[in-house]
Amino acid sequence: MSVIVTGASGKLGRLVIDHLLATVPAYEVTAVARDPAKAGDLAARGVTVAVADYNSPESFDGLLRAGDRVLLISGSEMHLDRVAQHKAVLGAAVKAGVALFAYTSVLGLQGGPVNDDHRATEDAIRASGIPYSLLRNGLYHEMATMNIPAALERGALVRAAGDGRLASASRADYAAAAAAVLAGDGHEDTVYELSGDTAWSFAEFAAEVSKQSGRHVPYHAVTGEEYAAMLSGAGLPDPLPHVMAGIDASIAAGELALTTGDLSRLAGRPTTPVADAIAAALAG
């Protein structure tokens, strides 16, 4: 068995490989990275490092082989054609005849344009005819805890999620599930709705930050337009402010509150409580 992880030098990719190496020999794992220098530590652990770029379809020629199990971590360059990027890897997988093609999609796959790339990619994967596993990831705890320093400085947690709830989990939780699918059997033609065991609101999140930090940090809900403008004013480049506002709109609509138990079942343990993630963030 050979396992190929794209985007391997990123935060999720590294964690997936960490989990894989607990059960899969390093020589059977290939880390695909755009910059091999950023994957030097993986090579030092015995993992094969391959250089390929989502934006250069030809870079995947000959990289994949029949029988491989492949994880396509969705592209993060929101300003580019992510569907074309994903199809480049998918095309190479189809040509090679891989045994399993796993893709990190989004929980529930509902909502507006923010999820269009994932919908189009899922459609292409299904139409390709190769065995697949769609890993529909919910939000990461880390996408919420990254707001803590600004919230402490501002004296309030500002989001555009209304009273919506979200069932997030740690990045490591999602990585454990992906590794289980890649290293396990019976995951062909599956769709997993991956989310935390417990949904929470930003009001509850702010209360937990207040409790652990010893400082009063209320939750202040704003409109999506106000939130996007705030992020733009803070220097976040386009189109990210509107993407983030779109995510909060999905939270407000309850689209990211789904709890199925798929994540904890695949990971083999309960998901990380958000309070633990807050504690880790406050500890630095």
N, C-alpha and C positions, 0 to 999 in steps of 0.2 A: 504494500500500500504506500502511495506517495500522496502527501497532503501539501497543497499549494495555498499560501495565504497572500493575497494582494494587499497593498497598503500596509505592509508589515512593519514599517518603521514608525507608523502612527501609534497613537495611544491605545486604540482598541486592538489593532493588529499585534502589537507586542504582547498584550495580555492574552490574546488567543494563543499565541505561540507558547507563552509560559504554561498555559494549561495543557496544551498538546504535549509538551515535553514531559509531562507527568506520566503519560501513558504510551506515547509514540517515540520510537528512537529518533534522535536528532537527524540521522542521515536520511530519514524518510520525510523530513519537513523541508519545504522550500519557502523562503521569505522573499517576496517580490517587492522591490523598492525602487523608487525613481533615482535616489542617490545612494549608492552602495556604502558611502562613508557613514551614513546614518544607521546602517545595519551592521556595522562592524562588530558590535557586541554579540549579535545573534550568530554571526559567523564563528566567533570565538567559542560559542557553545556547541558548535558542530552542525549548525543549521546551514543548509545551502542557501546562498544569497544570489538571486537572479535580478538583473536590471531590466525594468520595463516601465513604460509610462502610458497611462490611460489615453493620453493625447497623441500617442504614436502607435497605432494599431499594429504596424509591422514589428514593433518591439516584442510582441507576444508570439511571433512566428517561431514555431519549434520549441516554445517554452513548455507547453502542456502536452501530455501524452495520454494515450488510451489507458483507462483505469484510474487516472488521477482523481482525487477529491479536491475540489477547488472552492475557496471562499472568496467571493468578490465583495470587498468592503466598499460600499457606495462612495462615489467621489464627493469631495468636500468643496470643490471649486464651483460655488453657486453661480458665478458669472459666466461659466462655460457651458457647453452642451453636454450635460452629464449623461443623457440617454445615449448619445453617440459614444461617449467614453465607455459606458457599460457594455454596449453592443460590440465594441472592439474586443473586449475580453470574452464575451459570450461567443462571438464568432470563432475565436481561437479554440474555445472549449468544444464547440460543436465539431469543428474540423478534426480535433484530436480524438474525440469520442470519450470524453471523461466519464467517470462512473457516477459522480455527483457534483452538481453545481449549486452551491449555497450562496445566497445573496442577502445582505443586510438591508431590509426594507423598513417600513414604519408601521407602528401599531395601528391596527384597524383599517389603515389605508382609506381614511375618510377625508373630508374637508376639501379645501379649494386648491388653488394653483401650487401651493407649497409642496403638495404631494404628487403633482403631475409626473415628475421625473420617475418616481418610484412606481407609479401605475404603469407607465409606458415600459419601464424595464421589466416589471413582472409579466406584462403581456408578451414581451419578446421572449422571455425565458420559457414561458409556457408553450409558445408557438414553436420553439426551437426543437422540441422533441427529446431533449436530453433529460435524464433524471435530475430533479431539482429539489431544493429545500429553501423555502422563503422564510427568512428569519425576520419577522416584523418586530423590530425593536421599539420599545417605548422610550421615553426620555431618560437620560442619565441623571443620577443625583448630581453629578458634577456640573451639569448645566444650570442647576439651581444654586449650588453652593458657591459657584464663581461670583454670584451677586453679593455674597456676604460682606466683603471688604467695603464695597460702595455703600451698602445698606448701613453699615456701622458708621461710616463717614457722614452719610447724609442724614442719619437718624430715622430712616424709614426704608422699608423694602418696597420698591416701586415696580409693578408689573401691570400687564394689561389682561390678566387672566380672570378677572372678576371673582366670583365665588367658585369657579371650577375646580375640580379635583384631578389629580394626576397620579398614576401608579408607576412612579419611576423606580429605578434600581441602579445599582452602581455599575460603572463600566466593566468592572471585574465580573459581575454577575452575568452580563451579556456575553462576555468573553468565554466564561465557563460553559455556557449553553452552546455557543458556536463550536467550541472544541469538542463537546460531547457529540454533536451532530457529525462533525468531520471524522471523528475517530470511531464512532459507533456504527451500528447496522440498522437497517429498516427505516431510514429517513428519506427514502426516495419519494418524490412527488408529495411533499408535505408542506403545510403552511403552519407555522408556529406564531401565535400571538404572545409576544414576550413582554412581560411587565412585572412590576413589583407586586409583592403579596398584599400590600396595603396602599390604598389611595389616600392622598392628603391634599390639603388646600394651602395656598400661600399664606393665608391668615394663620394656619397652624404652623407652617414653616417659620414664619416670623416670630410666633410665640416661642418656638423651640430655640431659635437663635437668641431671643431675649433671655430665656431661662439659662442657657449655657454660657452666654457672654456676660450676664449680669447687667446688661444695658437694655433700655427700653427701645425696641425696634418694631414699631407697628407696620402693618401691611397697608400700603396706599395703592388702591386700584385706579388706573387711568385708562383712557381710551387707547385703542390701537394706534391712532394717529399721533397722540401725545407720546406714546411709548417709542414709536419709530423716530419721532423728532428728537426725543431725549437721547436715544442711542446715536443718532446722526451727530448731534451736538457734542457727544462725548468722543467723536472721532471714528466711530464704527463705519467702515466703508460700505457703499452700496454693493449688492442689494441686501446685505445682512440685516439692517434695521427693519426692513419690511418682512424679511423671512422670520425674524424673531417675533415681530408683532403677529405674524400669521400663526406661529406656533402657539402664542398666548391665546389667540382667537380659538384655536382648536381645543385648548385646555378649558376655556370659558364655556365652550359648547359641550363639554363632557366627552370629547372624542379620545382623550388620552387617559381616561379613568378605568379602562377595561382591565379586569383582573381575571385571568384564566387559570393560573397555576402552571402554565407551560414552562415558564422560566425556572421556577424552583424545581420542577420535575426534571428538566434537562440538566440543570446545574447540580442536582443531587443534594440540595440543601435549601433552607429558607433564603429569600433574598435579603440583602443588607438593609436594615432599617434606615430611614432617612435621618433619624437622630444620630446614628453612628457616623453618617457622612458629614453632618454638621459639626460633630465633635472633631473629626479629622481635619476639616477645613479650618476650624478655629485654632487647632493645634499647630497649623502651618505645615 
